[in-house]
């Protein structure tokens, strides 16, 4: 069952030709290496476009979000 978190996180990404690919994120002092991006989608929070990524480290499933206006990342949920 997914738990809603909404935590600020640090994310290592590759920006290439207009796309964003998360490679790892840090949570509670632990670096989690992303093995696969399972799904991506976009929403808006007011005027800010938000890029959502459903990712896995091989053990858990996480939803991370990138706000393209504030340039901040959040961990939305974890399973």
C-alpha positions as CSV (number, residue, x, y, z in Angstrom):
1,X,0.0,0.0,0.0
2,X,1.4,3.4,-1.0
3,X,2.0,6.0,1.8
4,X,1.7,9.7,0.8
5,X,4.8,11.5,2.0
6,X,5.3,14.9,0.2
7,X,8.9,15.1,1.4
8,X,11.6,17.4,-0.1
9,X,14.4,15.3,-1.6
10,X,17.7,15.6,-3.5
11,X,17.7,13.9,-6.9
12,X,20.5,13.1,-9.3
13,X,19.2,13.5,-12.9
14,X,20.3,13.5,-16.5
15,X,18.8,16.3,-18.6
16,X,19.1,15.5,-22.3
17,X,17.3,16.9,-25.4
18,X,14.3,18.2,-23.4
19,X,13.9,15.1,-21.3
20,X,14.6,14.5,-17.6
21,X,15.8,11.1,-16.3
22,X,16.2,10.6,-12.6
23,X,19.1,8.3,-11.6
24,X,19.0,8.4,-7.8
25,X,17.4,10.2,-4.9
26,X,18.4,10.8,-1.2
27,X,15.9,10.1,1.6
28,X,16.7,10.2,5.3
29,X,20.4,10.2,4.6
30,X,20.2,7.2,2.3
31,X,20.9,7.3,-1.5
32,X,18.4,5.2,-3.4
33,X,19.5,4.2,-6.9
34,X,16.7,4.1,-9.4
35,X,16.7,0.9,-11.5
36,X,13.7,1.7,-13.7
37,X,11.4,4.6,-14.5
38,X,8.1,2.7,-14.9
39,X,5.9,5.6,-15.8
40,X,6.0,9.4,-16.4
41,X,3.2,12.0,-16.5
42,X,2.7,15.7,-16.1
43,X,0.3,17.8,-14.1
44,X,0.1,21.4,-12.9
45,X,0.1,23.1,-9.5
46,X,-1.3,26.5,-10.3
47,X,0.9,27.7,-13.2
48,X,3.8,25.4,-12.4
49,X,4.2,22.3,-14.5
50,X,5.0,19.2,-12.4
51,X,6.8,16.2,-13.9
52,X,5.9,12.9,-12.1
53,X,8.0,9.8,-12.2
54,X,7.0,6.3,-10.9
55,X,10.3,4.7,-10.1
56,X,11.7,1.5,-8.5
57,X,14.9,0.6,-6.9
58,X,14.1,-3.1,-7.4
59,X,12.5,-3.4,-3.9
60,X,10.1,-0.4,-3.5
61,X,8.0,1.7,-5.7
62,X,8.2,5.5,-5.4
63,X,6.6,8.5,-7.0
64,X,8.9,11.5,-7.3
65,X,7.9,15.0,-8.5
66,X,9.8,17.8,-10.2
67,X,8.4,21.3,-10.1
68,X,9.8,23.1,-13.1
69,X,9.2,26.6,-11.7
70,X,10.7,26.2,-8.2
71,X,13.2,23.6,-9.5
72,X,12.4,21.4,-6.5
73,X,11.9,17.7,-6.1
74,X,9.5,15.9,-3.7
75,X,8.9,12.3,-2.8
76,X,5.2,12.0,-3.3
77,X,4.6,8.4,-2.1
78,X,6.4,5.2,-1.4
79,X,5.3,1.5,-1.3
